[in-house]
Amino acid sequence: MSNRNEYLESLRRKIREERERKRKRSLESLVERILRGDTVSASGHLLFHTEPQELDTSLHRLLELLGGECGGGSEDARRNILLFLTRLAVDLASFLPEWVLKEKLDDADIDRAAAAVRKTLSELAGASPEAAQAALEATIAGTASRLKAEGLDAGEAAGEAEKLAAGSLSAYVDNMAAEIASSNLLAAARARKRGECATEIGNDYAVFLPYVIWVGGSFVTTNPVLIKVAWETDPGMWNSRIDGLILSQYRRDQLKGLLDRSESEIQEAITSINSLVTMSVVEENCRLLRDIYLATGGREGYVSLQVNPKNHADTDRMVSEVKNLYAGLEKQLEGVPNVVFKLPATSAGLQAAEMLTQAGIGVTITVSFSVFQALAFGRVLSRGRAPMTYIALMNGRMAFPARDELKEKGTPGGVEAARWAGVEVARKSYRRLYGEKKDGGEAIDPRRVKLLIASLRIYDDWIPDISAQWGCPVITFFPDVRRTYDSHERPLDPESIAEDTPADAVKTLGESEIFRQAWWTPEDGETLKPERVLTVGEKDADALFAWPPVSNTLKQFVELYDQMGGMVKARMKQLAGEED
């Protein structure tokens, strides 16, 4: 225990030292960052690394400096200044001031700061109409891409983005502030800040993290599969981004020669590009959450990165990949990486999790659908030295196979009962992981081993994977789920994870072998015992892989990973001039 505590304290010391370095940045250095388009770290400095009592003085001096630069700078510089002021104005209207500034400032102080930023934005936009138009067009394009990810078609997304912008950057700020203020997730984040709700909010998508941060989010999942989904949503933007990364490694003539080589050599290059693309997105997300990570001493602000799904049965390859990625991120971020690595909830994954967490590297357990998986990994993770770990329960990916099984059996009410399947497994996992040992629990610390609800499902307008799971350490949202949940006001039951699932639904779910497998533990005796009891031990490795939720998910991950590789290869051919 003392060894672990010493290790964790050494990490916290490094985090404190990095934050102190950021606090010492001059306003002039922030201006340089803004001029080259780095709006994130510049805004983060004011919101997270400026003493709250000094915000007014620092902000007004920065606005003066930007006014001078805007008067004599290039068109690109003026555009970047306006984009920064737009970003900062929305930041100040969001959850972000709650992290640090509101510890010593009140709402009126924040409102005055926001008003000063908006006033400067309006004045500088009026003095630089061409730069303002360029900034507005970029803002509209980015908003339209986000809205497409939320489920709107291209036409609807473009129209909604234009409506939000309403012809000016100032109007965009006002409309975004109003939209954020109406968010149910924002209300949940504020309840968490007050100590009334334990749930951290996360983004279950590779991009568009800033919006989730605005409503209180502090976690994101990033992997090749999610990048592939995002790429298909906005191919124009992603084609350009992928092309740039490919050309950073190969000249066009080199690509042509590469594509004439053996298939194994081509696949090796594609895997390398896949990793490069993923790491680019991971680093971007790490930087977006970096200030939250530093301000909370490493308790929040993590990016979850999945290892190559093709290595799901190979412990050594997973460990080697993680250690290489961790070292690379440590160098790029110049500090302790705010990243955890996704491992499958299998026998090989259990061994990898033990090795990595003993080395102090955080993990997220994925492809997890059951109480038995959650408990096995919870015990291992709690013994490790990693500062933060997560166990993701993929609610929808278990509920849907259970639904299909009940439907095929013709079980009355089976389709409706299946909506509770993931909820009930999560509730039982929560009780067993965090309950006192005298009550049959493991007494695991939820601040270091966080149960995470993922793969949410929408049933008409009802989302029990959210409404019945508040109080769980983390819930992550896919963009369309977040949009639906925020589509109208919803009540917040901050401890719904601890409530009982309707008894009739559990009884009906007992007709599903998939549900019984996910729910049962030896302490239950013969109650809902599955026909074949699975474990994450080596003896059950093949049987666990054959279990429908695990098998379906892993196969899909591998398939989507290969499809992304195919998309990368198509871009390589395009750049080599082999395709029109």
ABEGO torsion letter per residue (X at the ends): XAAAAAAAAAAAAAAAAAAAAAAABBAAAAAAAAAAGBAAAAAAAAAAABBAAAAAAAAAAAAAAAAAAAAABBAAAAAAAAAAAAAAAAAAABAAAAAAAAAABBAAAAAAAAAAAAAAAAAAAAABAAAAAAAAAAAAAAAAAAAAAAGBBAAAAAAAAAAAAGGBAAAAAAAAAAAAAABAAAAAAAAAAAGABABBBBBBBABGAAAAAAAGBABBBBBAAAAAAAAAABAAAAAAAAAAAAAAABBAAAAAAAAABBAAAAAAAAAAAAAAAAAAAAAAAAAAAAAAAAAAGGABGBBBBBBBAAAAABAAAAAAAAAAAAAAAAAAAGEBBBBBBBBBBBAAAAAAAAAAAAAGBBBBBBGBABAAAAAAAAAAAAABABABBBBBBBAAAAAAAAAAAAAAAGBBGAAAAAAAAAAAAAAAAAAAAABBAAAGBAGBBAAABBBBBBGBBBBEABBAAAAAABGBABBBBBAAAAAAAAABBBBBBAAAAABBBBAAAAAAAAABAAAAAAABBAAAEABGBBABBBBABAAAAAAAAABAAAAAAAAAAAAAAAAAAAAAAAAAAAAAGABX
